[in-house]
Amino acid sequence: MWLKLFFLLLYFLVLFVLARFFEAIVWYETGIFATQLVDPVALSFKKLKTILECRGLGYSGLPEKKDVRELVEKSGDLMEGELYSALKEEEASESVSSTNFSGEMHFYELVEDTKDGIWLVQVIANDRSPLVGKVHWEKMVKKVSRFGIRTGTFNCSSDPRYCKRRGWVRSTLIMSVPQTSTSKGKVMLKEYSGRKIEVEHIFKWITAHAASRIKTIYNAKHLKEEWNKSDQYWVKIYLFANLDQPPAFFSALSIKFTGRVEFIFVNVENWDNKSYMTDIGVFNMPSYILRTPEGIYRYGNHTGEFISLQAMDSFLRSLQPEVNDLFVLSLVLVNLMAWMDLFITQGATIKRFVVLISTLGTYNSLLIISWLPVLGFLQLPYLDSFYEYSLKLLRYSNTTTLASWVRADWMFYSSHPALFLSTYLGHGLLIDYFEKKRRRSNNDEVNVNNLEWLSSLWDWYTSYLFHPIASFQNFPVESDWDEDPDLFLERLAFPDLWLHPLIPTDYIKNLPMWRFKCLGVQSEEEMSEGSQDTENDSDSENTDTVSSEKEVFEDKQSIAHNPPGRASHCDAKACSCANKYCQTSPYERKGRLYGSCNTNEDMEPDWLTWPADMLHCTECVVCLENFENGCLLMGLPCGHVFHQNCIVMWLAGGRHCCPVCRWPSYKKKQPYAQHQPLSNDVPS
């Protein structure tokens, strides 16, 4: 994850440097920058009208170029970047889609339930022609869509009852505007009552209603009261201009940022005394002044701060974002980081896309899950101060020159998506090249074709399907089906066996084994030969010890070469107690003292031959028989001891736990500090 984050930050740095490189090329070829001011006098009449349309100012009553140029100058300074964006948008001439409402619920869901936008709906009455023709309606849709105004058509033939209840008996135009100045407030519907069915008149009617929601100041006294007033709005933006009404983009933004930013229009057209504006720092007309608790910020003095809807929208979003804005930003960043996995992963093509899909699902799920507690914490009243300090930090950081460059680059790349995608692809291919070169230098195998990887994926899937993870221990997963296919059919015949994990039995050969010995125990033959000298006894004892150790070693080798599950009989050399007890009757087993230890008769086991971490005992709980002298024993990690043959058969049957304490036989356990003698043990 950190590697992907590093590559993503490196990609953003590349985009920043690339944007500066493009600016240098434009300056070298034309000698101008995007922030350089443009003289409206040098522009043609068509370009001037394009600028007015992008700003949302009507020019229908201005036939002369001089009047149009003055209107452009009154609305704000024109920069080269804004002119380029306006001309590019005009040349694109892409058709904008309009919504066709199917009924009352569809209309209510999109129009009346939308609290932060403007809708323009053409209502077509039953058996009537539309108020605006198809050609003019397409022009209207294209014109208003620049300012975020959504359009739609409601045909009363689809829901005549709703039209009758609303009083729509003739074809008309309906405009929905938020009624209050609070976020998510009520929506009011207004009907067009004009006689002229022209695009400019309808647009003027729309902008007039949108501008009516903006607070307008007409004199210096009112401006002084408003400037010194403290209310719920932390951020206010003032437009000082010599205009009849604010531009359409300014009115559209006031609706979009309802409840977050207050928009105030100061009409200085008939002012005689402008000294107070000089006192508050307003020297030029027009001026866009942002007032925050931290101070005053003059919009338009930094890179990318154009007099347009897109530029001011990105500027205000960075200063006063919504939770939804932060979520969308985090969603974009997380998905960009996840797509880096397509280039970091080496190997088959199918493997890359499988890993990519897995990463996308994981990252998006974690993002949504992590946002849920954040939304819950934001509802707490105790976090108001934290929320205010966070916004203050955003305002401080996003009014810097570096932040203006970032916003300008964001607008540039968002208007050129092909360039953004191509640079991302090129960055990813470079990552893939260097990652492949690094792995080849480390002798890592990366040249795996799709078929081989799919085969390994299927093996992995079947391994975890039929061999569930039983513990966190690392065991070699080796399937027995390659040698014995009947095991697969056996498990299919008994579905209950699927619930039991299969554990490799290789660990059994690593369990401790030793011979059980008793102090002072002699056989009948040894008792009859008691007259032999001490030297012969010593030699015999050494020989028995060597042979005993040899037998233990041979038993371990036998277990290592022969799987426990395949040996169902007891070897005579491996466990003498089993043969002796099998060859005698129960009465003889009970009364015979050959090789057995009985503490009541002062015969004590030799505990020195036992491993240090094994518990002392004289009986096997599997077969419920006492240990005999020379019998082969095996201990489990929990410390309990059994006949080697008995416990191997127990474990090979699939019961990988201790018969006494149920501790897993493959899992290590902390050794006991000291052994507690049993009740039947005689202390030495």
N, C-alpha and C positions, 0 to 999 in steps of 0.2 A: 504493500500500500504506500509506504513512504517513497519507494522508487517511482511509482506512478505519479505521486504528488510532485516529486522533484522534476520529472519530465514535463508535467503540466506547467509548472512555474517557468521552466526553461522555454516552453512554447510561448507563453505570454511575453516573456522577454524578447523572443524572436519577433513576435508581432509588433512590439513597441519599437524595436530597432528598424524593422521593415517600414513602418509608417514614417519614421524620420527620414529614411532613405528615399521614399517616394516624395516627401516634401522637398528634399534637396534636389531631386531630379526636376520637379516642376519649377523650382526657383532657378535652376540652371538653364532651363529651356525658355521660360517665359519671364523670369525676373520678378515673380510675384509670389506671395505667401497666401495661405488660406485665410489668415487673419487680417490681410491688407484690405483697407476700405476701398470701396468702389464709388466713383463719382456718377450719380444717376444721369448727369447731363450726357455722358458718353454712351449711354445705353439706348438701344432702339425702343420704339413704342411697344413692340411685342414683348420684349424682355421686361419692360416696366410693368406691363399688365400681368405677366407671369409672376412677378414678385408680389404684386398686390393680391393675386389669387391665392398664393401660398400663405400670405399673412392674414387673409380673410377680410379684406377691405373692398367695398364696392366702388366701381368706377363707371357705372352706367351713365351718369350725368356729366362725365368729364371727357369731352371729345378731343380736347387739345392735349398734346404731349406735355406741355408746361404744367398743366393742372395735375396730370398723372404723376409727373416727377415730383411736384411739391407734396403730393399725398404720400409718396414713398419716403420722402425726407421727414415728414411729420410722424410717420409710424416708427422710425428708428434707422440707425446706421446700417448700411448695406456692406457686407463683407464678400470677398471672393468665394469663400466656402459656401455661403448661403446662395449666392447666384448660381454656382455650379450645381448644387443640390436641387434647386428649383428647376433649372433647365433640364437636368437629368430626369426628374420626376415628370416633367411635361412631355419629354420625348418617349418615355416608357409607354404611356397611354394604354396601360393594362386595364382590362375590363374588371370592374369590381362587382362581386356577387351581391345580390339582394335576397332577403329572406321572403319566402312565401308561407304565410301562416295558414295552418290547416283548421284552426278552430279557436274557441275561447281559451282553452287551457294553454295552448301553444302561445297565444298572444299574451296571456297573463304571465306565463313563465319567463318570456324574453323581454317584454316591454314594461309591464307594470311592476314586475318584481326586480327590475334592474334599477338600482338606486344611485349609481355613479356614472351615468352616461345619458346621451340624448338619442332619441329614436325619431325618425321621420317615416311615417307609415301612410301609404296611399290606400284609401278605402274605396273599393269598387262596389257600388250598390247593385242590387238585383236588377238584371235586364238594363243596365246602364253602362255607358262607356266611361273609361277612367278620366279623371279630371286633367291629368297631365299625360300627354301622348308618350308613346314609347321612346321616341328619339329624345324629347326633352327630359323624360324621366331618367334615361341613361346619363345624360349630361349632369342632371341634378345629383344622381348617385355618386358620380365621379367627383363632383365638386365638394360635396359635404363630407365624403369619406376621408379627405385630407385632414380633417379636424376631429376625427374619431367619432363622427356621427354615423350611427348605423341606420340602415334603411330596410324597408320591407313592404310587402303588399298583402292586404287582407281582402279576400273576395267574399262578399256576403253570401254568395250561393253555397259556400261550404258550411256556414253556420248562420242562417237567417234569424234565428231567435236572439242571438247575441247582438246582431246589428240593430234589431228592432228595440231591444232593451236599452241600447246605447243611444238610440235616436239617429242612427246613420241611415237616413232614407234616401240620400243622394250621395254621389261620389264626392269625396273630399280628401283633404290632407290632415293628418293628425300628428302632432308633435308632443313627445313626452319629455318633461323636464323635472328634475327633483324640486319639490315644493319648498323644503326647508334647507337651512344652511348646515344641518347636522349630517354626519355620515350615516348612510343607510336610512334616510328619512323617507317620507311619502313622495309619491310621484303624481304630478298633475298632467292631464291631457288637454292640449289646446288645439282648436280647430282653425284652419286657415279660412279667413273671411275676405280675402282680397279679391278683386275683380280681374286683375291682370294675371294670367297664367303664364308667366315667364320665369325663367330660371333665376334671373337677377332679383326680381321682386320677391320670389319665394325665399331666396337666400337672405335677402335683407330682413324679411319677416323672422326667419330663424335666428339670425344674429341679434336682432333687437330683443327677442325674448330671452336669449341666453345672456345678453349684457344686462338685462334688468336684475339679475341676481347678484351683480357686482356692486359693491358699495361705491358710490360716486361722490366726489367732493368738488364743490364749485367755488369755494372762497378760502382765504387764508385762515380765517377764524376756525372754520370747521376742520381744516387740516391740522391746526395746532392742537385742537382737542383730541383728534384721532391719533396724532403722533404720540401724545403723552398718555394716552389711555392704556391701561393694562387689563387684558381680558384673558380668555381661555386660549387664544391663539399665540403660540410661541414664535411662529414664523409668519411674516406678512410681506407681501410683495406689492410695491406701489408702481404705478405707471403714470408718470408725469408727461402729458402730451397735449398738443393743441388739436384735438380731434372731437368730433361729435359723439362718438361712442368708441369703446375699445375694440381692437381687432378681434376677429372671430377666434383666432387661436388662443388669445388671452381669456376669452369667455369660456371656450371649451375646457381649458385647463382649470378654470375656477370650479367647474362642475366635477371634473375628474378628481381633484384634490379637496373635495368637500369634507370639512371636518379636520383637515390636516394643515392647510395653508389658506390664509385669508387674502383675497385679491381685492385691491383698492385702486380705483381709477380716479386720478386727479386731473380734472379738466381745467387747464390754465388758459383757455381761449380768451376769456374776457377779464383777466386779472390785470389790475393796475399796479398793485404793490406786490412784488415778488421777493421782498427782503427776507421773509421767513424761510423761503426755500433755500436761499443762500446760507442762512444760519444752520440748517440741518444738513448742508452739504450737497445740495442739488444745484448744479451750475448750468447744465446743458439740457436742451429739450430736443427730442424726448429722452427720458431716462427711466430705466428699470432698476428700482432700488429694492434690495432685499433687507428687511429689518429682522434681526434675530436678537435674543438676549445677549449674544456675544458682541454685537455691533452691527455696522452697516456694510453691505456688500453691493457693489455696483455691477450689475449683470451686463456683460458685453465687452468687458475689458480683457478677457482671457481667451485662450485658444478654444475654438468650438462653441463659443457662446453666441449663437446666431439668434436672430429674431424669427424663430420658427417654432412650430409645435413640437417637433421631435427633439430639438436641442434643449428647449426649456423644460420639456417633460423629463428628460434624462437628468437634467440639473436638479430639479425639485425632488425626483425620486431618490437621488443620492443624499439629499439633505434630510428629507422627511419620508423615509420608506415605510411601507406597510409590511405586515408580517408575511403577506402573500408574495411581496416583492423579494423578501429575503429567502423564502422557500423556493421560488423559481430560480433565483440565483444559485442557491446551493444545489438544486436539482441539475442545473446545467453543468456546474463544476464537477459534480460527482459523476455524471455520465461521460463527460470529457475525460476524466481520469480513468474511468472503467474501460473506455475504448482503447486506452493505451495498452491494455492487455493483448489486443490483437497483434501488436508489433513486438511486445516483449516476449510473448510465448513463441518458442521455437519448435519446429517439427512439422507434422502434417497439417494441411490446410483445414481439414475437418477438426483436428485437435484445436486449432486456433479459435475457430468459431464456437466450438463447444465450451472452451474456457471463457470466451467472451460472453456468451449467454449466461453462463454460471456467475461470472463476475457482475454483470449488469443486474441480474436478479438479486444477488447478495447485497450489493451496494445500495440499490434502490430500496430494498426492504429495510436495511439498517437505517437509511436516511429517514424513511417514514416513521419507523419505530422511535428514533431519537427525537423527532419533532413533536411527538405526542406529549411527552412530559414538559417540553418547552412551552407548548401552547397552554398547558395547565398552569405552569408557573406564572405566565404572563397575566393570568386572570386574578392572581392574588393581589390584594390592595397593598401589601407590604413591599411590593417590588416597584412601586411608582417612582421612587427616588432612583432606583437602578435604571429604570427605563429612561428617565430624564437625563441622567448622566451619560447613558449610551448615545442618545440623540445629540447631546452636546459634543461628544467625541466625534460623531459623524460629521457634524457641522464644521468643527475645527479642521478635520482632515480633508473634507471634500470641497473646501473653498481655497485650496492651495493650487499652485500652478501645475503640479504633478497630477492632481486629480482632474484638472481641466484637460490635460493631454490624454488621460485615460478615457474620459468621456468622448473626446473627439475621435479617438481611435475606435471606440465602441460604435459610434455612429457611422464611421467610415466602413468598417468591416461588416456591419449589419446591412448596409446598403449595397455591399459587394459580397454576397454569400459564396459565390464561386471562388473568389480569392481566399476567403477564410477556409473553405474546405480543401482547396488545393494546398495551402500552406500546412494545414493539419496533416494531410496525407504525406506531404514531403517530409515533415518532421517525423512522422511515424516510420517512414521507410528508412530514414537515417538511423533511428533507434534500432530498427530490425537489423540493419547492416552491422552496426557496432556490436550489438548483442550476439549476433551470429559469429562475428570475428572473435569476440571474447571467449565464447564457448569452444570454438575450435582450438584456440590457444590452450585451453584447459583440458583438451582431449575429451570433451563431452559429445556424446552421440546425438546429433540433431537431424541427420538425414533419415528420417523415418517416413515411409509413404503412408497414404491414407489407409490402405488395407491392413498393414501391420499395426497401426495405432488402433483401428477399430477392433482388431483381434485382441490386442492387449486390454482394451476397454471392456470387451465382453468377458474376458477372463477375470478381470477385477470385479466386474458386476456379479458374475456367478459366484466368485469366491466369497463375497460379502452377503450374497443371497443365501447360500447354503452353509456358510461358515460365519455366523454372527460373531461379533467381537465379544469375547468372554471376559477380558480384563484389559488392563493397560500395559500388560507385559508384552514384550516383543518376541513372538514366536515365529519361526519360519512356517509360512503357509504353504503346505504341500498337499495337494489333493490326492486322496487314495483312489479316486475313480479311474485314473489312468491305468492302474494296475488291476482294480477290481470293479468293473462296471455294475456288478450286481448290487453294490452298495447304494448306488443311486436309485435303482428300482426298489430296493428295500425301504429306503426313506420315503419314496412315493407311496408305498403300500401302507405305511404307518405315518399319518400326518402329524401325530403328536411328537414324533422325533424331530420335526423341524424346529420345535421350540427349544430344544436342547442344543447348546453350542458344542461344536466339535473342537477339541483341543489336541494338538499334537502330543504324543506320548514320549517324545524324545527326552523330556526332563527326567523320566524315571531312571534312566541309566546314570544320572548324576546324583541320585539320592544316596546317602551314606549307607554302607553295608559292613557288617562285621560278624564274627563268630561269638556265640554265647558260651562263656566259660564260667565254671564254678570253682571256688577254692576248696581243696580237700576232697574232691570227688574222684573215686577210682572205680574202674570197671571190675567185673569178676575175675577176668584174666590177670589184671594188674594186681588184684589182691592175692591170687595164687602164686604170683611171681614176686612177692614182696621180699624174698631173700636175696634178690640181686643186689649188687654193690651200688654205692652212691654214684660212681663214675658212669655206670651204664644207665642209671636213672637220669642223670644229667644229660647224657647224649640223647636218650630217648625223648626227653622233654624238649630239647632244642630241635630235634627232628620233627616232632609233632607241631611245634610252633611254626617252623618253616613250611611244613606241608599245609598247615591251616591257613597261613597267609597266601600260599599258592592257590589253595582252593577258593579263597575269597576273590583273588585276582581273576581266576578262571570263570567264576560266576559272573563277575562284572563284564568280562568279555563275552560271555554267553548271552547276557541281556542286551549288550550293545549290538550283537550280530543278529539276534533273533527277537523280533518284536514281541512284546508281552502278550498282545492279543492273540497270537497264533500258537502259543504254548499253553496247553491246558493241563499238562501233567507235571508232576514234581520230580525234579532230577534227584537221584539218590545222593550224589555228591553235593548238590546245592542245599538240600534240606534233609538232614538225617532224621529229624524228629518226625517228619511226615511218614517216611517209610516205616519207622519203628512202630508208630501208632497205628499205621494201617495194617501191620502184620500181627498185631496182638488184639486180644479181646478187650472189651471195656473193663473187665475185672482186673486183667493183667496190667492195663494201662494205669489203673488207679493204684495198684499195690506195688508195681515194679519200680525199683529205685535206680535202674541202670541209666546212668547219664543224667538224671534229673537232679534238681536242686531243691532241697527242702530246708528252709531256715529253722524249722523246729528241731531238726537233727544236727544243728550247728554247721550246716553247709551253706555258705554265703556266696552269691554271685561275685565274680571279679569285675567290679565297676570300673577299674582302671582301663580296661580294654574298650569301654564305651566312649563314644564321642562326647565332647564336653557339653554340647547343647541338647543332649537327649535326656528325657525323663527316665528315672529308674523304675522298672517294672519287671515282673516275672511271668506275665501271662499275655497271650495274644487274644485280643477281643474279637477277632474275626472268626477264629476256629474255637475259641474258649478253651485252649489247651495251654499248659505251662511250657515254658521254654526248657529245652533239654540241652545238656552240655554238648557243644559242637554244632548246634543248630545255627543256620544262617539267618540273621536278623536284618531288618531294613527300617530306617527312621524317616519320618516326614518333617517338613520344616517347622511344624508346630511343636515337635519334641516327642511325640508319641511313637512307640516302637511296636513292630509286629513281625510275624514270620515273613521272610522275604517272599515266599511263594504265595502266601495269603494276601498280602497287600498288593502284590503285582496283579493278581487276578482281580482284586477289588478295583484297582485303578484302570485296568484295561477294559473293564466292563462299562466305562463311561462315567463312573462316580469319582470325579477328580476332587476329592475332599477327604479329610481325615474321618474315619469311622467314629471317632470319639468326640472331637470338638467341632467337626465340620469346617475346619480351616482349609482353604484351597491348598491342594497338594503341590501346585506349581508356583505358589506365591511365598516369598520369603517372609519370615517373622522375626521380630526382635528376639535374640536369645535370652534365656532365663538367666537371672543373676546368679542363682545357686539352686541346686536340686534339693527338693524336699524329700526325705526318705519316706517310703510308704509305711503303712502301719504294720505290714507283715515283714518288713526288713529289720534285721537285727543289727543295731548299731555296733560298729567295730570298737 
